[in-house]
Amino acid sequence: MPTQSLQGCIHGVFPSRCPPCPKLDDVTLVVWLRVFLVLLAFLLPPGSAYSNGLPDFTELVEKNAPAVVNISTVYRGKSRLERYHLPDNVPIPEEGPLGDLFRRFFDGEEELAPEEVESLGSGFIISPDGYILTNHHVVDGADEILVRLNNRDAYEAKLVGSDEASDIALLKVEASNLPVVKIGDSRKLKIGAWVLAIGSPFGFESTVTAGIVSAKGRSLPSENYVPYIQTDVAINPGNSGGPLFNMDGEVVGVNSQIFSRSGGFMGLSFAVPIELAMNVVRQIRDQGHVSRGYLGVLRCPPWRAKRRRVVPGSREATRDTRRAEGAKGDPKGASERGVQSYGRPV
């Protein structure tokens, strides 16, 4: 076949130019982009921040803020004015205005008018008939306790009881049909989960702050009985006693204290787990006080254990071992549980 004819055939089968590709207009691009984003949302896991976005606390706050209260307390103390004593050789007039003046300023002490000190805190309603949970240190030693609700209603509260070790107190106001919070389970909290606090820092009522769970089971040097929930929720003076909510709107903790070197918030907040707080509340309501078990432990080096015939894991010690001091509790209850001292039931 001639060369010219072969070139013509190739040109006819494979044209040198392709027809122009159709151009996508802006509307088509937008449609395809939306389809892609919808498919991407379905492919991402349910807990992804890209699929759910940042948490929305509005519904949680609207539902629970009415059950969070502001607590103000009044402490009355007698102030004394120290007086100066004149030397013994200086005579004091016994009668007349001058004598009264000398005796007032130079003879002992004088009681002044009672001094009132106000304090602020937070709390939350746990029953429609007016039981309120807060911190012990918010109401400790108070002469008057005033509770103000979210709707501006105010009630004088009675201290039912409190527990210093757990920093929990129970108040009661004479009211009915009050809004209440829902009690959750802090044991289900996971580190990194979102939490929210409602309280009255510096007296600013119904202030909302949010953060995440930083750690669980924290122990503080001054607290031996509380496995605190650590968060980075902003807590300031006045927040104490307020609730810590999870994203389901359930109370999982009672905001209690912060760790700070400056006196202000530094990102370290601590809340009492709600299970512990409610256990204290139940004991206060049922028996008026909180009961705890104590275990007396005596350290004994291995060489001394062999010498004293103390067998590891045994339920009693020999008579030569010193008795561990500081054990407390109900002796009868301890005996029922098989606790012995020197081989005899306690």
KOLKOL-25481 format. One record per residue (C-alpha): residue in one letter; y, x negated, z. Coordinates in steps of 0.1 Angstrom, whole numbers, plus 5000, padded with zeros to 4 digits. Each point is the difference from the previous one (the first is absolute). Layout:
BEGIN
AYXZ...
END
This chain:
BEGIN
M500050005000P503449864992T502049875028Q502950244994S497850315001L498449885033Q503449965016G500950354989C496950155016I500649825033H503650125000G498850364994V497549995028F502249825026P503650084993S502449745011R502250245019C498950265026P501850335003P502750015027C498750105035P501550315015K502649945027L499650175034D503150185011D501450005036V498550345008T496549884991L500349695021V501150205030V497050234996W497549724998L501649825030R499750325021V496350044990F499449635009L501650055035V498050315007L496749834991L501049705021A500750225030F496550154997L498449654997L501849865031P498350055035P501350295021G501649785026S501949794976A503749975006Y500650044963S498350344998N501350145033G503349825002L501749945034P499250245028D502150315003F500750085037T502250314995E497350265006L498649825030V503449975016E500950374993K496850115016N500049785031A503649935009P500450335019A497349895025V501749665008V502550025029N502849795014I499749925037S503049915021T499649905037V502449965029Y499549765028R502050045032G500549715023K502249945030S502649734996R501349815030L503349825004E499649685020R502749955026Y501349685014H499749915037L503049885019P499649715025D499150115035N503349895014V502050234976P500750335018I499450334980P502250305009E497850275014E502250304993G502450124973P500149964962L500049625003G496850015021D498250224974L501149764972F498749705018R496750165009R499650124963F500349654985F498949765028D497250175019G496750034982E499350184967E501150324984E497950234978L501850094968A499350304978P496550004983E499949794969E498450174969V498349804974E498850174968S497149894978L498750124966G496550034986S497850224978G496950215003F497950264982I498750355008I496250025003S499650365009P501950334993D500550065037G502249705005Y498049695008I501749694986L498649644998T502249705004N500149655015H499849935037H502949764998V502350274984V499850235031D499049765028G502150075031A502250254983D501850275021E500650234970I498250034967L501650194971V498050084969R501950094968L498150144970N500749964963N501750344999R502449895028D498350215027A500049825033Y497750035030E499849845034A496649835002K497649955029L498049685003V496350115003G498849645004S500149654985D497949694998E501749665001A497049804987S499850194967D503850084999I499350374995A501750305017L499650374997L502950245003K500250385001V502850244990E500050375006A499850134964S497550164977N499250014963L501349654995P499149794969V497349755006V498749684983K496549964987I497949735018G498249764978D497649715004S501449655001R496549854997K500150114963L503249804994K499649704977I502249695000G502550044973A500250385001W503350175000V501350155033L503250175010A502050045032I502450275010G502249955031S503549975014P501149634999F503249965018G500250375003F500050074963E497650305000S497250054974T500349654985V497249924976T498749654994A496949894981G497849694996I496449895000V497349925025S500149635006A497149975024K497850205024G498749935035R502949775010S500249905037L503349915016P500449765030S501550285022E497550274989N496349985009Y498850354991V501550074966P498649894966Y503450044982I500550094964Q502449754985T502350114972D503249894983V501650345004A503649965013I500050095037N503249975021P501150115035G499650385000N496950014978S497749945030G497650295006G500450134964P497050074977L498549774974F498650214971N497549924973M500450124964D498150325008G502750105025E497949935031V501149815031V498049685003G502149825026V502950015025N502749754992S500449805032Q501649664996I501149714977F499749625001S503449844996R501849685008S503450154994G499650345016G500050184966F497450094975M498249704984G497150174982L497650015029S499450355014F497250125022A498650355005V497550145025P497050144982I500050385002E496450025013L501049805031A503250205005M498250334998N497349885024V502849925025V501650344994R496750185006Q499549825033I503550075012R499750374992D496550035016Q500349785031G503649895002H499349634996V498149754978S496749845011R498749674987G497049795006Y500349645012L497449734998G500149705025V498949684983L499449675017R499949684979C497149785007P499249674983P496449954988W499249745026R501250235028A498150294985K496749815002R500949895035R500850365011R497150144981V502250224978V497950114971P502050084968G499950374992S498950095036R501650315016E500649845034A501049675015T498449815029R501550005034D501549664995T502250104972R503650105009R500950364996A502350074971E503250155014G502250264983A497250244989K501250365002G498750344993D498050285016P497249835021K497750304996G500650014962A499249634999S496850045019E498850274976R500549764972G497849745016V502749755010Q498949785029S501649745022Y497949745019G496950204991R501350325016P501450314983V503850025001
END
